[in-house]
Amino acid sequence: MPWQFAKFIRRPFQSLFYSMEYYYKEATELYKKIHEQDASRPQDFDQDLFMKEKSASRASFIMGVAGIEAFTNNVLRDFSVRTKDDLPKNLLNKKQIENPINYWRLVDKVYFLPTLCNPQLEPPPFYFQENSKEFKLFKELVEIRNSIMHGRPEPFLVLVKLKPDRFHELTADFPDNLWPISRVPKDFSSFNYECAKTAYENIIWVRDSLVTFLEKVDEKYMMEEKIELISPVINDNNVSKEELLKNSGKYINTTIK
């Protein structure tokens, strides 16, 4: 049986967006099941459904923002035709002027990406409106993601209702407990489907806006996976698969196209 070595290239953002979609669908179904329970019998509620729904919602949120970051970094690497020096200085803040683009904040990379990657544009036209409701929401979602990744305990305001049987009821519906634009709880453990939905819809907007731009440059980029052949065809029947795996470097020829 002939063999040939190849490099398989799958861009990381593809699996991240897939995971976002998967966990969002999971959260949606679990949310439906939760609300199909008999509200008049809270003692019979399936607590496992609540925990699964929260976990799926959190996963969708994290995967979505991570997907945008991976997508943005890949696009800038593969299609950037400008440097930050090509941008008007009055549009850049001190950190953007001082640091390479690789070290910019994610929101700044996303904002400037269409200009950096489009040879037909002359600065300063931009694809996103920085003061739009959608872009402000995206900026906050990134801030929420960062607060999760670098989280430290902080207190949340709650109202406690004492009961004779020593159980108590907690109410946490205070504006200070929510992020101001998304209305997502600052307590990550409270994330549910509604938080995932807010993030999902905004992430799709950012992603599809970038895809709409990118398709003018390379319409296959979003979904394309490549296999690059890097060895001659190996027809030697005396060479086992195990031998090929163990001594792959012996057969690989990087000059093959």
Steps between C-alpha positions, in 0.01 A plus 500: 500500500653838403533774762579868490570755774300821505434799727137554594415862579188580701483851637424515874206738469305240303474260795435789743201624299376143466520462879316830550218380274488159666481629857250770405266235358550296817416801718191574288362148538574487872336840551184369330498192722538713812197710407293195413510398868194558715556844657247420772722218629848648546587218737495263201733708281793312350799690640731317261331681209590837653863402544532360146333807349735735683804296398397495133425874509839583650678278249322663205590846629870420549533311168336785308732776619801269465388422144496869408849544645639202308321606182631856525859392566493257207353754258751768599786252457386382158354812340643813660650730237558799728681576822390721785726771350256518208223611736450867589658569839194694617299174485738310725538518876832494683509120546414437135780730388753343736414129456509266197156406368546148644482656847195717437173432677263270313243778445768718340610220268141437392432871451802563280509162322306599184731796443817303572398220262346693210741645242214692338421709806671821592504577871296601691185308376391230743264207480369527856350803672679524833211677674228271366293299747621172346869586520468631855336171594785307337755703697317415821481129414878497456535678834275238661711219348816664634347540845416128499850394391670726757221486756534589864226460763284808547188555710149520351205677658217265604180529701442214746148400602509307827255217556387323818630163385851649477504497123535834328433646158763706313417780260780649292306721255707813546641710213846497659512122455465527120728614220354832379453431126442124469317469836696180553557417870846585630485170688620250238339210687160661430539488121207332325347467154404868483866599550607250234235637260621859546858397431413258219302755297772765537786260420314387187464866400872567543601175330265541203599864458864392471406209272307735269813710470733202475306332221606786273858384560461122536150354499617154611704608800236456770435130440792380288727225631820423311712189452853572380701203367852495643644164389527284191261208461642208698433178307733273694286209625774410750443824692231466765275773631683478833832559324358805323367647826824435686735639234283762327788747460684252281230518232392864514624728223411864569568601139199307370203718399 
